[in-house]
């Protein structure tokens, strides 16, 4: 490094390090701005993942149904699921619905055969009083149905189904393991395992619908749906618009809010740094005058103040990146209840933005510094 | 041979004539004192000679070149290359050490050279105070650092404004001895002062009154 550059760095760093109190205020302003920038950008990019996980609590966002005139089997549905990356597929619950009769009351109810483990993933809002069915002779009864027919947990109820092909009526006793509370139409259903449904109906390997919970944005979901329908002509994949639309809408609003807050914080940082640097220039009028009297050109004065501002931006950016990650982690853990990982790209981004914001904040103070008249200052005015 | 010549210069601020048709010349290697009461135009003349201001009328020749109409950018260059300034209130960059303060002057002029800056400090007897901040130096020491800073780029003209105004007698003598030494080496000195003793140390004294040259006094007792 040549001696001129060395001296420049010495002047810039000495000015910052030996005049700590004032510069600490400017540094803190930049660090706070960089912290919020870094934190909010982390959240901005992590929000879709975090919110996506939250939205998955509202149930499936994609369903598979048999295409018109076709039927869907477990195998064809499993084949269709291959179009979705495994990491994005949170759960896929197969359903088959039939009307069954409760022998003792001679009433007909809708019974659904499903896979309860998958239901727990796709429908986290299912609240079960009692236990989920643990075997093929246990069922969940919707709260509304339970009240209607007067069954309780551990009650035994006989269900029957008449197979129109075999003309045979099957009867099976089921134990009520739990009562289902969803606040929706599911409360009028009975839920059993797919095996129990097959035992009762004698019909195997037929699905009416496959409910899926997929972690992806609306565009991605659309592309998965198109790929499934294209690869499996017997299956039609559809988005649950009620969920996907509201998810997309909330996400875009949340991201816009984060963006606006970030811009406001950056603007406030600029004002704060600019005000501090104006005060610095005002305090250093004599020094600036002396430098000009010693032969400093406007360019030199500009470079020195810009150098100080950019150095502060660099320090503030580094500090802000670390604090911002801690801030984002705190928000993530306390709001979304999950941790986030550090994005390495955030470091150069925060530092560059901090340096640019600091440099821009110095423009007005530099103009004032350049306007200092050495003759007036040196007379002590 | 003339290093500096002011030809019929005036500086007018509205109704006020700070300098009124003043003409002086200073030869190369000469030591000239400028005296006068407050408001006589000393500071205005110093600013014009120091290329920090321009006259309203008249011409300023420095080393044979008319600088009276030069741009402020050009005047900055001339000041940097040809003039060493010394001020009454010392004026140092308070967060830089003594040697760094001298290197600042080198930085604007050409290239900083710490060894040369240390030599300059040695010349004013302050090499051992090189790493001290201005706040750790006495007034006399600060002024000696300023003398070293003014010399560091080998200027053709040293322009000192009340250089001993804030010093005690002992330090005043040290600074005047330094000026004598510089004069012997051929440096041109212009010293603005209120103090007759400081003026008597010069070869010639120009007395200003009401913005005009009232008289010039040749110091018959001038000692090299």
Interface residues (C-beta under 8 A of the other chain):
Chain A: X2 X3 X4 X6 X7 X8 X10 X11 X14 X15 X18 X19 X286 X287 X290 X291 X292 X293 X294 X295 X296 X297 X298 X300 X373 X374 X375 X378 X379 X380
Chain B: X43 X47 X50 X52 X53 X73 X76 X77 X79 X80 X81 X85 X87 X89 X91 X92 X93 X94 X95 X96 X100 X103 X104 X105 X106 X107 X108 X109 X111 X112 X113 X133 X149 X161
